[in-house]
Amino acid sequence: MHPKPIEPAGREGQVKAVSPACTTFGAKRDAGDEVHLMDHSTLTHRMVPGTDVVDFFRREITSAHMAESVACFVGAGKAAT
């Protein structure tokens, strides 16, 4: 795991408001005590300033595939400017 991951942060209402745009899921599994497990999505979202989510990656994707996809977006952005 990265030592400084970027993840939704804020008050509960703020996180709930942004969650649908990022297609995230999270739910507490009721264990009947103070200690509980969470069901949650494990996706990395690629977002572009001024837009919504432009792509996402599941945890099973290889780093090589992610790098290739990101490079494609970077190349397209440079070509457009």
VMD Tcl script that draws the C-alpha trace (Angstrom):
set ca {
  {0.00 0.00 0.00}
  {1.22 3.50 -0.78}
  {2.35 5.37 2.37}
  {0.24 8.43 1.51}
  {-2.84 7.27 -0.45}
  {-5.27 9.84 -1.77}
  {-8.73 8.89 -0.67}
  {-12.04 10.54 0.08}
  {-11.73 12.54 3.25}
  {-14.15 14.79 5.02}
  {-17.29 14.61 7.03}
  {-19.54 11.60 6.51}
  {-22.03 13.67 4.49}
  {-19.28 15.00 2.22}
  {-17.95 11.52 1.48}
  {-21.50 10.24 0.80}
  {-22.08 13.14 -1.60}
  {-19.00 12.41 -3.73}
  {-19.28 8.61 -3.57}
  {-21.83 8.17 -6.42}
  {-19.68 10.21 -8.84}
  {-16.77 7.86 -8.14}
  {-18.89 4.69 -8.27}
  {-17.74 3.69 -4.81}
  {-19.43 1.39 -2.36}
  {-19.03 1.08 1.38}
  {-21.13 -0.59 4.04}
  {-20.53 -1.66 7.61}
  {-21.03 -5.36 8.26}
  {-22.97 -5.65 11.50}
  {-20.97 -7.86 13.83}
  {-23.01 -7.00 16.90}
  {-20.10 -5.42 18.78}
  {-17.76 -2.42 18.63}
  {-15.35 -4.13 16.24}
  {-16.73 -4.37 12.71}
  {-15.71 -5.14 9.16}
  {-16.39 -2.97 6.13}
  {-17.52 -4.07 2.69}
  {-16.05 -1.61 0.20}
  {-15.02 -1.13 -3.38}
  {-11.34 -1.17 -4.27}
  {-10.96 0.99 -7.34}
  {-8.43 3.59 -8.41}
  {-10.19 6.48 -10.16}
  {-8.59 8.71 -12.76}
  {-10.09 12.18 -12.68}
  {-9.32 15.18 -14.86}
  {-9.76 18.72 -13.48}
  {-13.09 20.19 -14.55}
  {-14.61 16.78 -15.35}
  {-15.93 13.73 -13.58}
  {-14.21 10.35 -13.45}
  {-12.64 9.58 -16.83}
  {-11.50 6.04 -16.06}
  {-11.10 3.57 -13.23}
  {-8.98 0.54 -12.48}
  {-9.93 -2.54 -10.50}
  {-7.42 -3.97 -8.04}
  {-6.68 -6.90 -10.36}
  {-5.23 -4.69 -13.12}
  {-1.49 -4.88 -13.70}
  {0.73 -1.85 -13.24}
  {1.84 -2.19 -16.88}
  {-1.76 -1.97 -18.12}
  {-2.47 1.03 -15.89}
  {0.70 2.79 -17.10}
  {-0.25 2.15 -20.73}
  {-3.74 3.57 -20.21}
  {-2.47 6.64 -18.35}
  {0.16 7.25 -21.05}
  {-2.61 7.20 -23.67}
  {-4.52 9.95 -21.84}
  {-1.35 12.01 -21.32}
  {-0.46 11.67 -25.00}
  {-3.96 12.70 -26.06}
  {-3.80 15.73 -23.76}
  {-0.46 16.86 -25.18}
  {-1.73 16.44 -28.75}
  {-4.77 18.60 -27.98}
  {-2.68 21.54 -26.73}
}
mol new
graphics top color blue
foreach p $ca { graphics top sphere $p radius 0.5 }
foreach p [lrange $ca 0 end-1] q [lrange $ca 1 end] { graphics top cylinder $p $q radius 0.2 }
display resetview
